[in-house]
């Protein structure tokens, strides 16, 4: 069970906007990098190869030369595309094709049609037959015009040659969808087809790199934005964005530790290496016989790797900023303590007026006169299999979630034969651990913070019989505020914690969500020690260590990143 993985229905619109913008960046990156940049880069890199002179028939028989993709066709004759013949009177082979032809016949589609039409290349003197030709220029009426001008001026045509799988792909898709396939298209799929790009129109390496790098960065930043967006109600409306950002959950909002960051960096480096292997080794980028599919997979893999590395660095920076801004966070969340004397007087007055009943005199007398001391044992803590809590508890946990606390984790606390269920949440920029439970229909609230010198600050709402008064000790400071609202108790607790931290000239420790066991065990032991020295309870308390917290209290180290 992960704390803080999903937010409640109070998720802000900012997460949805960030994820939507990230998805838009990914789509734009795929369009710019995969469909435009990769072919441009491959073609520009092959321009350094030595051209080979061939006839059209030799190219069809022998295929693409092994050492070069740049071919000079000696006998090339360019047939520019004519006006597109469309059956707009319902004579199309299928209703779907008829609708497409009707759209393309619209005058406003003229620009699109000019970009889609393709010229044909045939041996000089050969008559053009109906149907698709094996040698075709890349799409665009301007491409055909440039090739035609080159053949008129030089008598030959220098082109970049690549296999053209268009006819085979169309037939395969039509066969899967059980659509009728024209005979001409079926014949074209059975013979080798080549796509020819005039060398004069090939982009420079600089421009091609800009398209690829821009597309890759756009995809990487889009992945980071989707991965850093808090998952909320918008995930139902935009599941694709939520799925794209799911790998970023482990690094979101500074989450994770040293091992997580290390593995993420390793995964990012592996993705970059895989991208190089896919693009250059399997896709033969810049070599003869390049495969666009593997080249594109290489760019996608490199983008994922870059996103993983940048996301890890941002997660580390976010974690460090949270640590550096610890004191500033308190200043923004807690009112100024300059008038602490006035606040202390007001708080003491309130506690005196609303204080719960003192311990029974007989019980206190028994504790004071009895010399029997019990050995302190830690409570047993386990994650509960129950997924539901009492209505009062749920109401308080939801109010804490609105204050940016993590989602509640339901646990079982066992002392002897007694077991109760409680919820734990970490929030207030990881400065407070909140515990909520309901015992005998009494709602019990507790807030726990730990200072860097190991001192513990615990605040309760007066429903816990062990936490019904203000008690100060060497190991912990106990406070009681009569309130039935967790949000109000958080505010009062932070005021007290800030005041105590200022007096002790220290700061509050950032608590990791996965440290809830250590925090509960350590705070309970410190509270028992304080109650023992205040002669309210009698315990034999030995030394103990819980992760980075040690009893008797010591300086708390930097979070153990796990």
C-alpha positions in Angstrom: 0.0 0.0 0.0 1.6 3.3 -1.1 1.0 6.5 0.8 0.5 9.6 -1.4 0.1 7.7 -4.7 -3.3 9.0 -5.4 -4.8 12.2 -4.2 -8.4 12.6 -3.3 -11.1 14.2 -5.3 -9.8 17.6 -4.3 -6.9 17.4 -6.9 -6.3 20.7 -8.4 -6.8 21.6 -12.1 -3.1 22.3 -12.3 -2.3 18.6 -12.6 -4.8 18.2 -15.4 -3.4 21.2 -17.3 0.2 20.0 -16.8 -0.6 16.5 -18.0 -2.6 17.8 -21.0 0.3 20.1 -22.0 2.7 17.3 -21.5 0.7 15.0 -23.8 0.6 17.8 -26.4 4.3 18.1 -26.3 4.7 14.3 -26.7 2.4 14.3 -29.8 4.3 17.3 -31.3 7.6 15.6 -30.5 6.5 12.4 -32.3 5.4 14.4 -35.3 8.5 16.5 -35.5 11.1 13.9 -34.5 9.8 10.6 -35.7 7.9 11.5 -38.9 10.0 14.5 -40.0 13.3 14.6 -38.2 14.4 10.9 -38.5 14.0 10.6 -42.3 15.7 14.0 -42.8 18.6 13.1 -40.6 19.0 9.7 -42.3 19.0 11.3 -45.8 21.4 14.1 -44.8 23.9 11.7 -43.3 23.9 9.6 -46.5 24.9 12.6 -48.6 28.5 11.9 -47.7 28.3 8.6 -49.6 29.8 8.2 -53.0 27.0 8.2 -55.7 26.6 5.2 -58.0 25.4 5.6 -61.6 22.6 3.2 -62.5 19.8 2.9 -65.0 16.2 2.6 -63.8 16.1 -1.1 -64.9 19.4 -1.9 -63.0 17.9 -0.3 -59.9 14.8 -2.4 -60.1 16.7 -5.6 -60.7 19.6 -5.1 -58.3 17.8 -3.1 -55.6 19.6 -0.5 -53.4 23.4 -0.8 -53.6 25.1 -2.1 -50.5 27.5 0.8 -49.9 25.4 3.8 -50.8 21.9 5.1 -51.0 22.7 8.0 -53.3 22.1 6.9 -57.0 22.4 8.8 -60.2 19.8 7.6 -62.7 21.2 8.0 -66.1 18.0 7.5 -68.1 15.4 8.9 -65.7 12.3 10.5 -67.1 10.0 12.2 -64.6 6.3 12.1 -65.1 4.8 14.8 -62.8 1.5 14.2 -61.2 -1.5 15.4 -63.0 -4.8 16.6 -61.6 -6.1 14.1 -59.1 -8.9 12.1 -60.6 -11.6 11.6 -58.0 -14.9 9.7 -58.2 -17.2 12.1 -56.6 -20.4 10.6 -58.1 -20.5 7.5 -55.9 -18.3 5.3 -58.2 -15.8 4.5 -55.5 -14.9 1.0 -54.6 -16.2 1.4 -51.1 -18.3 4.0 -49.2 -15.3 4.9 -47.0 -13.2 5.6 -50.0 -16.0 7.6 -51.6 -16.1 9.9 -48.5 -12.3 10.4 -48.6 -12.5 11.3 -52.3 -15.3 13.7 -51.7 -13.3 15.5 -49.0 -10.2 15.7 -51.2 -12.3 17.1 -54.1 -13.2 20.1 -52.1 -11.4 23.3 -53.3 -10.0 24.0 -49.8 -8.2 20.6 -49.9 -6.1 21.7 -52.9 -3.0 22.5 -50.7 -3.3 19.1 -49.0 -3.6 17.3 -52.3 -0.5 19.1 -53.6 1.4 17.8 -50.7 0.1 14.2 -51.1 0.5 13.6 -54.9 3.6 11.9 -56.1 5.4 11.9 -59.4 6.7 8.8 -61.2 10.1 8.0 -62.6 10.4 5.7 -65.7 13.2 4.8 -68.1 13.5 7.4 -70.9 11.2 6.6 -73.8 9.0 4.1 -71.8 5.3 4.7 -71.9 3.6 5.1 -68.5 1.0 2.4 -67.8 -2.0 2.7 -65.5 -1.6 1.9 -61.8 1.2 2.5 -59.3 4.8 2.6 -60.6 7.8 0.9 -59.0 9.8 4.1 -58.9 8.1 7.0 -57.3 9.2 10.4 -56.0 8.5 11.4 -52.4 5.2 13.2 -51.9 4.7 16.8 -53.1 4.1 18.5 -56.3 7.2 20.7 -55.7 9.3 17.6 -55.5 8.2 16.5 -58.9 8.8 19.9 -60.4 12.4 20.0 -58.9 13.1 16.5 -60.3 11.7 17.4 -63.7 13.9 20.6 -63.9 17.0 18.6 -63.0 16.4 16.0 -65.7 15.9 18.7 -68.3 19.1 20.5 -67.3 21.5 17.5 -66.7 19.8 14.6 -68.4 20.1 12.5 -65.2 18.5 12.5 -61.7 20.5 12.2 -58.5 18.3 10.8 -55.7 18.3 9.2 -52.3 16.8 5.7 -52.7 14.8 3.9 -50.0 12.4 1.0 -50.1 8.7 2.1 -50.4 6.5 -0.2 -48.4 3.3 1.9 -49.1 1.6 -0.6 -51.4 2.4 -3.6 -49.2 1.2 -1.7 -46.1 -2.0 -0.7 -47.7 -2.8 -4.2 -48.9 -1.9 -5.7 -45.5 -4.2 -3.2 -43.7 -7.0 -3.7 -46.2 -6.7 -7.5 -45.8 -7.0 -7.2 -42.0 -10.1 -5.0 -42.3 -11.6 -7.2 -45.1 -11.7 -4.3 -47.5 -11.6 -4.7 -51.3 -8.1 -4.2 -52.9 -7.8 -2.8 -56.4 -5.9 -5.1 -58.8 -3.3 -2.4 -59.6 -2.5 -2.0 -55.9 -2.2 -5.8 -55.5 0.2 -6.0 -58.4 2.3 -3.1 -57.1 2.6 -4.9 -53.7 4.1 -8.0 -55.4 7.0 -6.2 -57.0 9.8 -4.1 -55.3 9.0 -0.4 -55.0 11.4 2.4 -54.3 10.9 6.0 -53.1 13.2 8.6 -54.6 14.1 11.9 -52.9 16.0 14.4 -55.2 19.4 15.1 -53.6 18.9 18.8 -54.2 15.9 18.8 -51.8 17.6 16.9 -48.9 17.9 19.0 -45.8 21.3 19.9 -44.3 22.6 17.9 -41.3 22.1 21.0 -39.1 18.4 21.4 -40.0 17.8 17.6 -39.6 19.5 17.6 -36.2 17.4 20.5 -35.1 14.2 18.6 -36.0 15.4 15.4 -34.3 16.7 17.1 -31.2 13.7 19.3 -30.9 11.3 16.4 -31.3 13.3 14.3 -28.7 13.4 17.2 -26.2 9.7 17.8 -26.7 8.9 14.2 -26.0 11.2 14.1 -22.9 9.7 17.3 -21.4 6.2 16.0 -22.2 7.0 12.8 -20.3 8.4 14.8 -17.3 5.3 17.0 -17.2 2.9 13.9 -17.3 5.0 12.1 -14.8 5.1 15.0 -12.3 1.3 15.6 -12.4 -0.5 14.5 -9.3 -3.0 11.8 -10.2 -6.6 12.8 -9.5 -10.1 12.9 -10.9 -8.7 14.1 -14.3 -7.2 10.6 -14.8 -10.7 9.3 -15.6 -11.2 12.0 -18.3 -7.7 11.7 -19.7 -6.5 8.1 -19.1 -3.8 8.3 -21.8 -2.1 11.2 -20.0 -2.3 9.3 -16.7 -0.8 6.1 -18.2 2.0 8.1 -19.8 2.8 9.7 -16.5 2.5 6.5 -14.4 6.3 5.7 -14.5 7.0 9.0 -12.9 5.0 8.2 -9.7 8.1 6.9 -7.9 9.9 10.2 -8.4 7.0 12.6 -8.0 7.2 15.5 -5.6 10.7 14.5 -4.4 9.5 11.0 -3.6 12.1 8.2 -3.7 15.5 7.7 -2.2 19.1 6.9 -3.1 18.3 3.4 -4.5 15.3 4.6 -6.4 17.3 7.5 -7.9 20.2 5.2 -8.7 18.0 2.6 -10.5 16.2 5.4 -12.4 19.5 6.8 -13.6 20.7 3.3 -14.6 17.4 2.8 -16.5 17.8 6.2 -18.2 21.3 5.4 -19.3 20.3 2.0 -20.5 17.5 3.6 -22.6 19.9 6.0 -24.1 22.3 3.1 -25.0 19.3 1.2 -26.4 18.3 4.2 -28.5 21.8 4.3 -30.1 21.7 0.6 -30.8 18.2 0.7 -32.3 18.9 3.7 -34.5 22.5 3.1 -35.7 23.0 -0.7 -35.4 19.5 -2.1 -36.2 18.1 0.9 -38.1 21.4 1.6 -40.0 20.9 5.4 -39.6 23.0 7.2 -42.2 23.9 3.9 -44.0 22.5 2.2 -47.1 19.4 0.3 -46.5 18.3 2.2 -43.4 15.1 1.0 -41.7 12.9 3.9 -40.5 11.0 1.8 -38.0 14.1 1.0 -35.9 15.5 4.5 -36.3 12.3 5.9 -34.9 12.3 3.4 -32.1 15.8 4.6 -31.3 14.7 8.2 -31.0 11.7 7.2 -28.8 14.0 5.1 -26.5 16.5 8.0 -26.2 13.7 10.4 -25.3 12.5 8.0 -22.5 16.0 7.7 -21.2 16.5 11.5 -21.2 13.2 11.9 -19.4 14.2 9.4 -16.8 17.6 11.1 -16.1 16.1 14.7 -16.0 13.2 13.5 -13.9 15.6 11.9 -11.4 17.7 15.1 -11.2 14.6 17.2 -10.7 13.4 14.8 -8.0 16.8 15.1 -6.2 16.6 18.9 -6.5 13.1 18.9 -5.1 14.1 16.8 -2.2 17.0 19.0 -1.4 14.9 22.2 -1.7 12.4 20.8 0.7 15.3 20.3 3.2 16.8 23.7 2.6 13.4 25.4 2.9 12.5 23.6 6.1 12.6 26.7 8.3 11.0 28.9 5.5 8.2 26.3 5.2 7.3 26.7 8.8 7.4 30.5 8.5 4.8 30.3 5.7 2.5 27.8 7.3 2.7 29.0 10.9 2.1 32.5 12.1 5.1 34.5 13.3 6.4 33.6 16.8 7.6 37.2 17.6 4.6 37.6 19.9 5.1 34.2 21.4 4.5 35.4 24.9 1.0 36.7 24.0 0.2 33.5 22.2 1.6 31.3 25.0 -0.6 33.2 27.5 -3.7 32.8 25.2 -3.0 29.1 24.6 -2.4 28.3 28.3 -5.6 30.1 29.2 -7.5 28.1 26.6 -6.1 24.9 27.8 -6.9 25.7 31.4 -10.5 26.6 30.5 -11.0 23.5 28.3 -8.7 21.0 30.0 -10.0 17.5 30.4 -10.5 16.1 33.9 -7.3 15.3 35.7 -6.3 11.7 36.5 -8.3 10.1 39.4 -6.6 10.8 42.7 -6.6 7.1 43.7 -4.8 6.2 40.4 -2.2 8.9 40.8 -1.6 7.9 44.4 -1.1 4.3 43.3 1.4 5.3 40.6 3.3 7.5 43.1 3.6 5.0 45.9 4.1 1.8 43.9 7.7 0.9 43.2 6.9 -1.7 40.6 8.3 -0.7 37.2 7.4 -2.5 34.0 9.8 -3.0 31.1 8.8 -0.9 28.1 8.0 -2.9 24.9 7.2 -1.5 21.5 3.7 -1.9 20.2 3.3 -4.3 17.2 2.5 -2.4 14.0 1.1 -4.0 10.9 -0.7 -2.8 7.7 -4.3 -3.6 8.0 -6.1 -5.6 5.4 -9.2 -3.5 6.0 -9.7 -0.9 3.3 -12.4 1.1 5.2 -12.4 3.2 8.3 -15.0 4.7 10.6 -17.0 7.6 9.2 -15.5 10.1 11.7 -12.0 8.9 11.0 -12.6 9.2 7.2 -13.9 12.7 7.6 -10.7 13.8 9.4 -8.3 12.0 6.9 -10.1 13.7 4.0 -9.6 17.1 5.7 -5.9 16.4 6.1 -5.7 15.4 2.4 -7.1 18.8 1.5 -4.0 20.2 3.4 -1.8 18.2 1.1 -1.3 15.3 3.5 -0.7 11.9 1.9 -3.5 9.5 1.4 -4.2 7.6 4.7 -2.6 4.2 5.4 -4.7 2.0 7.6 -2.5 0.2 10.2 -3.1 -2.1 13.2 -1.5 -1.2 16.6 -1.3 -4.1 19.0 -0.4 -3.8 22.7 -0.7 -7.1 24.6 -4.0 -8.6 23.6 -5.6 -5.3 22.5 -5.5 -4.2 18.9 -6.9 -1.0 17.4 -6.9 0.3 13.8 -5.5 3.7 13.0 -4.6 5.8 10.0 -1.3 7.5 9.4 -0.6 10.3 7.0 2.5 12.4 6.4 2.1 16.0 5.3 2.9 19.7 5.8 5.8 19.3 3.5 6.7 16.0 5.3 7.1 17.8 8.7 4.2 16.2 10.5 2.9 12.6 10.9 -0.8 12.5 11.7 -2.5 9.5 13.4 -6.3 9.1 13.7 -8.3 6.4 15.3 -11.6 5.9 17.0 -11.7 4.1 20.4 -15.0 3.5 22.2 -16.6 6.0 19.9 -14.1 8.7 20.9 -12.2 10.2 18.0 -8.5 10.4 18.9 -6.1 12.7 17.0 -2.3 12.9 17.3 0.3 15.0 15.5 4.0 14.0 15.7 7.1 16.0 14.7 10.7 15.3 15.3 13.4 18.0 15.7 17.0 17.6 14.4 18.3 17.0 17.9 16.0 14.0 18.3 13.4 15.8 20.5 9.8 14.8 19.8 6.8 17.1 19.7 3.5 15.4 20.2 0.0 17.0 20.2 -3.3 15.3 21.0 -6.9 16.3 21.1 -7.5 15.2 24.7 -9.2 11.9 23.9 -6.1 9.9 24.6 -5.9 9.1 28.3 -2.1 9.2 28.1 -2.1 12.6 26.5 -4.4 14.8 28.6 -2.0 17.6 29.8 1.0 19.6 28.9 4.2 17.8 29.8 7.7 18.7 29.0 10.7 16.4 29.2 14.2 15.9 27.9 13.1 13.5 25.2 9.7 14.9 24.2 7.2 17.7 24.6 3.5 16.7 25.0 0.7 19.1 24.3 -3.1 18.8 24.5 -5.5 20.9 22.5 -9.2 20.2 22.9 -10.6 20.1 19.3 -12.4 17.7 17.2 -10.9 18.9 13.9 -7.6 17.5 12.6 -7.0 20.7 10.5 -7.2 22.9 13.6 -4.9 20.5 15.6 -2.3 20.7 12.8 -2.2 24.5 13.0 -1.8 24.4 16.8 0.8 21.6 16.6 2.9 23.6 14.1 2.7 26.7 16.3 4.0 24.7 19.3 6.6 22.8 17.2 7.9 26.1 15.7 8.2 27.7 19.1 10.0 24.7 20.6 12.4 24.4 17.6 13.2 28.1 18.0 13.9 27.7 21.7 16.2 24.7 21.1 17.8 26.5 18.1 17.1 23.6 15.7 14.8 22.7 12.9 12.2 20.1 12.2 13.1 16.8 10.5 11.7 15.9 7.1 9.8 12.6 7.6 9.7 10.0 4.8 6.2 8.4 4.2 7.8 4.9 4.5 9.3 5.8 7.9 5.9 5.6 9.7 6.9 2.5 11.7 10.1 4.2 12.9 8.4 7.5 13.7 5.6 5.8 15.7 8.0 3.5 17.7 10.4 6.3 18.4 7.7 8.8 19.4 6.0 6.3 21.7 9.2 5.4 23.5 10.1 9.1 24.0 6.5 9.8 25.2 6.8 6.9 27.7 10.1 8.3 28.9 8.6 11.8 29.5 5.6 10.4 31.3 7.9 8.2 33.5 10.1 11.2 34.5 6.9 13.2 35.2 5.8 10.4 37.6 2.7 9.8 35.6 3.8 6.3 34.5 6.5 3.9 35.5 8.7 2.3 32.9 12.0 0.6 32.6 13.1 2.0 29.2 16.2 0.7 27.5 18.1 2.1 24.5 16.7 1.4 21.0 17.3 2.3 17.4 14.7 2.9 14.7 16.2 3.6 11.4 17.8 7.1 11.7 16.1 7.7 15.1 17.9 6.5 18.2 16.8 6.5 21.9 18.1 8.2 24.0 17.7 11.0 21.5 20.6 11.9 19.3 21.2 14.1 16.3 19.0 12.9 13.4 21.0 12.1 10.3 19.9 13.0 6.7 17.1 10.7 5.6 18.2 7.2 4.9 17.3 7.0 1.2 15.7 3.7 0.5 
